[in-house]
Amino acid sequence: MMRAERGTAFNTITAYASDLREISRFLAGRDESFRSCERSDLEAFFASRAGDGLNPNSAARKLSCLKRFTRFLTAEGTRSADPALLIDGAKAKRRLPQTLSIAEVELLLNAAHEAAAGASGPARLRALRLACFLELLYGTGLRVSELAGLPLSALQGDRLMLTVKGKGGRERIVPLNPKAREALDRYLDASEPAQSSFLASRKWLFPSHGEAGHFTRQKFARDLKELAARAGIDEERLSPHVLRHAFASHLLDRGVDLRVLQTLLGHADISTTQIYTHVMEERLKQTVFDFHPLSEGAPQSSEHE
């Protein structure tokens, strides 16, 4: 049902299956199953895992998975009552996404373009690919996996838009800003002098000799660390997802409507997009703590001002 009716991502289904097997093994140890267990059996599972040191985020995910499953069993008539309906669990701690300032993004992009300008031969093509990848990530907010696996057919004729298939097979149209289009043109021009035959014969926008056939998240992560060192940015603050977060945070800072941002990011639920409003709230709070005259960290004015 999750796969066929809801289009749930493979990784989510794999995680749910693992959680359900774990709960099932615990119930079997009590001579129970999902068909026969009571609320007390399920609460005993979470109490046991809490005793083992399970963190609140993992517990919340397992409870969410369990509730979906028991609700499904009840709807299908396998059970007459939902044993997990009234179970309360520890709320997952909201983790705010790591992001970069606009100045830091510019440092990163400038370092990528400088590397491409100073390279030649195959190294230049790789550097142009990385610069293009970065411009597109920051310019569109795509997930790294979405961008890495883009086919050439995703390019619109005028290269003003990308057609992207995201989580659950949902398709969306993403506009390209001028800088992203310029980086894309430079990369494609360097990829193949005979541009028309190149576009007709190649499958991936970012091809690679690796098993996947295209640029991968893992390779991008390695390239990003090297680029961070070149740009003077702490590599511990960078991950393949950080430019997506920067895209969302910077647009929201400039007043983009949350529903528009939801569409651009490809979020199925607006609550996922709302995490970026919390990033803004934290930034505003920190500004007040740092600069309000009654805050300890605020700069003090002189007596004669």
N, C-alpha and C positions, 0 to 999 in steps of 0.2 A: 504493500500500500504506500509506504513512504517513497519508494522509488517510482512506482508507476503513476500514482495519483498526485503526489506532491512534488515530484521531481527533486527530492532531497539529494544533496551532494553525496558522493561516494564516501568521502572521509567522515561525514556525519553519521551515515548508516553504519560504517565500520565501528565508530566509537559507541553508538547505541548498542550494537550487537555485543560488544565486549562488556558493557555495563550490565546488560540483561543476563549474559552468561554468568557473570559474577554473582548477581543476586540469586539466580536460579540455583547455583551451587550452594549458597548459604541456606536457601529454603529446603533443598534436598537434605541437608544435614539436620533439619528439624522435621523430616518426613512430611514436608509440604511442597507445593508447587504453585505456579501462578494461578492455576485453576482453583486451588483449595485454600490458599493462604488468607490470613486475616490481617487487619491493620497492625496488630501487635507484632506479627511476624516481620513485617516490613520495617516497623520502627526498631525492632531488635537488630535488624541488619545495619541500619544507620548508626545505632548506638555502638555496635561492635566496631564499625569502621572508624567512628569518631575516636574510640579508644585506641585504635591503631595509628591515630595521628592524621587521618584524612583531612585535608584542608577544606575550608568552607566552599571554595570555588568548585572543587571536584565533587563535593557532596551535593551542591546545588545542581550540577549537571546530571548526576546520577538520579536525583529525585525528579528532575524534569523529564528525563528519559523514562523512568518508571511510570510517572503519571500519564505520559502519552500512551504507553503500552497498556496499562490497566484500563484507561479510558477506551482504547480501541477494543480490548477484550469484552468490555461491557457493551459497547455499541454493537459488536458482532454477535452478542448473545452467548458468548462462551462463559461469562459470569453474570450473575443476576445483580450484583452490587460491586461498586468500585472500591477496593480495599485501601487505595492510596489517596482517595479523594480529600480526606481531612488531615493528611499528614503535613505538618509544617517543618520546614528545614531551615538551616542557617542560610541567610541570604549571602549570595556571592558578593565579594568585595568588588566594587566597580574599579576597573583598572583603566586609567586614562591613557589614551594612546600617546606614544612618544612622537614628537614632531620637531621640526626645525623652524628657525626664524627665516624670514624672506632673505635676509643677508646671507645666512648660511647656505640656503638653497642656491643663491647666486654664486657663492664661492665654489660650490660643488659643480655646478653647470659650467662655470668658467674654466675650472680645472679640466673637465672632460673635453671641452672644445680646444683648449690649449694643447692637450695631449694629442688630439687628432691633427691639429695644424702642424705639430712637430714630428709626426710619424710619416713613414712611407711604406709602400708595398703592402703585404698582408697585415702588418701592424696598423697601418692607417685605416684599413677597412674595419678592423676590430674596434679601433678607437672611435670611428664614426658610428659604428653600431651602438657602442655604449653611450655616446653622447645623444644619439637619436632616442635610445631607450629611456634615458633619463628625462629628456625633454617631453617625451610622450607621457611618461608616468606622472610627472609634475603637472603637465598641461591638461591631462584628462582625468586623473584620479583612478585609473584602471587598477585592478588587482594585478600583481606581478605575473601570476599564472595566466591571467586573461591576455595580457600584452605579449608575453613570451610565446604563447600558442596561437597568436593571430595568423590566419592564412592571408595570403595576398589579396584574396577576394574581399577581405574586410575593408579595403580601401575604396572609397567612392571615387568616381572618375575625376573630379576636380580636387581630390585630396583635402576637402574641407571637413569631411566626416569620416568616422570609423564605425563600422557595424560590428558590435561585440556581442558574443554569446556568453552570458555569465552563469552564475549559480542556478541550478535547476533548469538549465537550458533557456533561461529568459534572455531575449534579445533586446538590445537597446542601441540607440544611435548616439555617438559621442562626438562633439565638435572638436576640431583642432585649432589651436591658436596659431598666429603667424610664426612664432619661434619654433613651435613643434613642426609645422609644415616645412620650414626652411631646413631644419635638421633632418627631416625625413627625405627631402629632395636630395640633400648632399649625400646621404647614406645610399639611397637608391641609385643615384648617378654613379657613385663609386663602385657599386655592386656589379654593374653590368653596363658597358658602353652602349650596347644595342638595347636600349630600354624596352622597346615594345616586345621583342622576343623574350627578354628576361621576365617580364611580367606574365607572359603567356605560358612559360615553361616551369616556373618555380612555385612550390606549394606554400611555403612559409614566408612571412614577412621578415623574420629573423632566423634564417636557416643556420644549422650547425652540423658538424660532422659526427656529433654524439648520437647515442642510441635513440633519443627522442626525435632527432631530426631538426630540432629548433633550439634556440637559446633557452637556457633553463634558469629557474629561480636560484639554484645552487651556484651556477657560474656567475650570475649577476651579483650574488651576495659576496663572492670572492673579489670580483672586480670593484664592487662598491667600497670594500674595506681599503683596497689599494688607493682608490680615488680619494677617500676621506683623508688618508695620510698626506696625499699631495695637496689637498685643499686646507690642511691644518685643522680638521674637524675630528673630534674624539670618535674613533670608530665604534666604541662601545655604545654610542648614542644612535648608531645607524643600523638599520635592518632593511631587507628588501621592501618592507611595507611602509617605511617611514615617509616616502614621498607622497604616497596616497593620503596619509594623515595630514601632511603639510598642505596638499591641495585642498582638502576639505576645511581645515582650520583657517587658511588664508582667505578662502572664499567667504566663509561664514563671518570672518572679521570685517569683511567689506559689505556685509548686509545681504548676501544671497539668501533667498527664501529656503527654508529647511526642506520643503517638498521638492524644490528644484534640485537641491543637493542630493536628496534621496534618489532621484531619478538618475543623476549623473553617476553616482556611486554604485547604482544597481542594487540597492538595499530593498529587500522584500517588505521590511517592516520599518516604519518611521522611527521606532524606538531605537533601532541600531544607529541611525543617523544622529539621534539626539545626544549621543555620547560626546559629540564635538561641541555641543553647547556647554557641557561641563568643563571642557578644556578652556573655553572662554571665561567661564565663571571663576575657575581657579586662577587664571591669569589676572582677572580684575581684582580678586581678593588679594593676590600677592602685591599688586600695584598699590592698593590701599595700605597694606601692612608696611610696605617699603617707604611710602611717601607721605602718608597722613601725618600731620604735625604731632599727633599724640601717640604715634607708634614709636617703639623703641628704635627701630632701624631708620626712621625718617631723618633726612638732613636737618640740622638745627639752624634756625635763623639767628642772626646777631641781635643784640639788644636794641640797636639803633634803627633796625629796619622798620 
